[in-house]
Amino acid sequence: MKEDLKVGDIVAFLWGVSEVHGTVAEVYGAKGNRQVVIALDPETSGYVVDEPTTVSLPIADVRKAVAA
């Protein structure tokens, strides 16, 4: 369940046509309007970003990444 995301979880989300992985840095907002701040770095994101940054997305657009 997406409401169970917590800080430190590795998550996946669509970025254009690619699936990108990042780390949950914060979960905020009222139930029904939850947002997730995701920390991205080059290694975890598959080099989609060149330097560490963050992105905020609706919790519905994010899922826990499955370990390979």
Steps between C-alpha positions, in 0.01 A plus 500: 500500500642837399401665828761275667796677337747633753825694504785287370290275276633444148223587255439495126305744283466591135715786372399551139521151349757372751450349843719676755595394851556730795483514880202638694616813684159617628131409487255783567149627443150412608357155429373497143758763399828341615827601335840332503833682484748270328876546522671423171869442442677390183567140611152419635317679218691319226677827416176677406630788715858630494511614862296435816158665500145443620161473332152509654226276358150390599520178702278331239778538241763321712548135595749312715780362287541124499851377577660321206 
